[in-house]
């Protein structure tokens, strides 16, 4: 079984651990001097070592009631890919083929929350929408990375609900940054799954459900821009460093594409799931 590494809140402290069948092994209680946070584990490439050490330990805490945090709390940058599935490109109804290079935009860490925490609908807009995606966590720095070498720069995988305020992505002429960065409008989690090879990501089923209803479903084998292409392309203009998060695109089926649109509202439950990675669940709340 592929290990799963989680960041969580216990008392007044942020800790990290190894998820096992019947609980969580608190690795930070044992290895904090060497690896203060999960970010340090990513930087040092220590997943295999900690998984081996944790295999002999009993869980310290139950999963029930665990307060999750975003798995890696210190990315230098979070870069998102737009329009990365064929049906998603067709949604634009502009008659254009998929472009040769990915569309990109930044998100700030503050715009995300963790597994089992509510996504926040702000008072400025009711048009909060979901976008289920797979996220790459970079483990090895690089600039102008060749596609053939790109997968060697991945440390781990996780999931994202790349929540979007749809009317705010049209507040300017040619950018979407505003609608993508409202505080706690998206989520990342629930944990990091160490990357072990190309077969792990070649044909993952990715789904999103709202209140149990299937809304999005596709497979990574159909992505317009592969994981290799995304890493190589982004590293052309910026140096990727350990801990950076690349969010790789959502399938068709977001709420904006219904007639009329179906926006998320308080009390809704959104679940993003991918084979071999896990399930990311969030409720919706209005901003206090």
N, C-alpha and C positions, 0 to 999 in steps of 0.2 A: 504494500500500500504506500502511495506517495505521501510523505509527511506534509502536515499543514501547520504553519507557524502563525500565531495570532498575537496581536497587541491588544491589551485589555486594561481596564481600570479596576484596581483593587484597593479599597480604602481611599487614601489620598494619593496613591502612586499609580503611574502608568508602568505596566509590566509587559513582558512577552513570554510566550510559552509554546509548547508543542501540544497540539490537539490529538488526543487518543480516543478510543471508543467510549470510555466511560468518564472522560473529564479532560482537564488541562494540566500538563506538567509545567510548573512555574520555573522556566529556565533562567529568568532574570534573577531569581533568588539565589541561584547557584553560580551563575556566570556573569553577573553584572560588572564585575571588576574588569573583565576582558572585553565584554560586549555590552555596553550600558543599555543599548536599545536594539530593536530589530534592524534599524538602519545600519548599525555597526556590523551586524551579522551579514547584511547584504554587501557592504563594502569589503569585508574580509572573505566573502565567499565561504562562510562557515556552516551552511545549512547541513551538509552531509555529516560533518563532525558532531553537530548538536543533535541531529536525528539519531546518530549512533549512541551518543551519551544518554539521550532521553529514553531510548528503547528499554533500558534496564530500570527505569524509575516508575514509581506508582504516581497516579495523578494527585495533584494537590487541591484542585478545585473542580466542582461539577460544571458542566457546560450550561446547565439550566441557571438562568439568572446572571450569567456572565455579562459584564458591561463591555462591549467591544469598542475598540478605537480603530481608526484607519490603520491598516497594518504597518505601513512605513510612513512615519510622521515627518520626515524631513527631506522630501524631494527638492532638488534645486529647481526643477521645472516639471510641469505637467503639460503635455502636448497632445491634442486630440485630433483624430482623423475624421473628416466628414465624407459622407457619400461613398461608402466602401463596399456596397453590395449592389449587384446589377439591378434588382428591383427597386432599390433605394434611388439609384440614378434615374430610373424610369419615372419615379414619382414627380420629377420636375417638369415632365411633359414639354420639354423644350426641343425635342427631336435630335438632341446632341448625344453622340456616343460618350462613353466614359472618358474623362480627360487622361492625358498620359502621366500626370503626377497627382498626388493626393492633395486635397484641400486641408489646411491645417489651421488650428486656432489654439490659444493658450487657455488653460484654466488655472485658477489659484487654489491652493490647498484649502483655504477657508470656504470655498464654494462646495466642499464635500463634507459629508458626515459618514458615520460608520454603520455597519450591519446592525439591524434591529433598533436604529435610531430614526426618528421621523425626518423626512424631507420637509423643508419649510416653504410654504407658499407665502410670498411677500404681499403686503397690501397694495403694491403698485400694479399687480397683474393677477388675474385668475387663470392665465394660460400656462400653467405648469404642466409639462409633458415629460414622458419617460423615454429613455433610450438605453436599452440593455447592450452592454459591450464587454469585450475581453480586454484586459489591460496587461501590458508588459512592464515589468520592473527591470531596469537596466542594472547589470552587475559588474560590467567591465567598461571602462572609459574608452572612448574612441571618437575620431574625427575622420570624415570621408571613408566610412566603413564600406568595404565591398560587400555586395549582396551575398557572395559565397561565404563570407566570414560573419555575417550579421547575427546568426543565431547564437554564436559563441559569446555575444554580449548580453544575453538575457540571463538574469538571475532567477526570476520567478514570474508567476502568473497570478492574477487576481481578477475580480469582476468590478464593473462599474455600472451604476445607473447614472447616465450622463444627463441628468435632469436639466430642462431647458424652459425658459420663459419665452414663448414663441413670439409674442408681439415685440419683445425687447431685442430680438435678433434682427429686427428691421428698423431700429432707431437711428441708423446711419446708412450711408449709401452702400458701403461694401464690406462691412465687418459684422461679426456675430458675437463679439466678445461680451457685450453687456448682457445679453440674454443667457449666456453660459456661465455667469459668475456671481449670481446672487448667493449670498451666504447660505450654506447648507441646503442648496437646491438639488444637489446630486449626492451620490454615495460611492464609496469604494470599500471592498471587502469580500467575504468576511475575514479572509486570511491570505497568506502567501503560500502558493504551492511551488516548490522548487522546480525549475525547468530542467528536464532530463534529456530532451532531444526532439527532433522534428516530428516524429510520429505522434508526440503528445499534443501537437497543435495543428496537424495537417488537416483534420476533418472533424473538428469539434462541433457538436450540435449546441447552438446558442438560442435560448428562448427567453421571453418576457411574458409574465402573466400579471394581470391586474384583477384583484379580487377573485383569483382562480381562473379567470378567462384568458386563454392563450391569445396574445396580441402580436407577438413577434416570434419568428422561427426561421432560422437559416443555419448554414454550416460554413465553417472557416474555409473549406475547400472552394467556396464560391466567392471569396473576397476578391475585389478588383485589384487591390494592392496587398500583396502578401506581407507577412511579418518581416521577411527579409527586405522587401522593397521599402517598407515604412522606416525601418532602422537605418538603412543605407541612405535614403533620401533625406531624412531629418539630420543625420550626422554630416551631410554635405555643408550645411550652413551653421550648425551649432555643435559644439562638442558635447556628446552624451557622457554623463558621469553616473557612477553607481547611485542608485536610489531614484533616478529620473523615472517618471511614469509616462508611458505612451498608451493612449486609449484608442483602440484600433477601428472603431466604426460600428454602426448599428444597422440591423436589418430593417426592412420595410415594416410598417404596422404601428408607428407611433400614433398617439391620439390626434395629432393635427391632421392626419390623413383620412379621418372618418368624415362623413357628411351627415349631420354637422360634426365638428370636432368634439372629441371627448376629452376634456381636461381632467387632471387629477384634482381631487377634492379631499378635504379632511375626512379621515376614517378609511380611505382607500389603502389597500395593501398591494405593493408592487414587489414581484419576485423575479430576479434575473438569475438564470441558471445555465451552467455550461458543464458538459461532460468532463470529468476528471479535475474540475476546479472547485465547484461547490454551488451554493445557492446564497444569493444576496437578497435580504428581505428588508423592506422599509415601509413604514406607514407614512401618512401625509398629515401634517398639522399646519394651521395658520400661524404666522408669526405673531408672537405675543405683543 
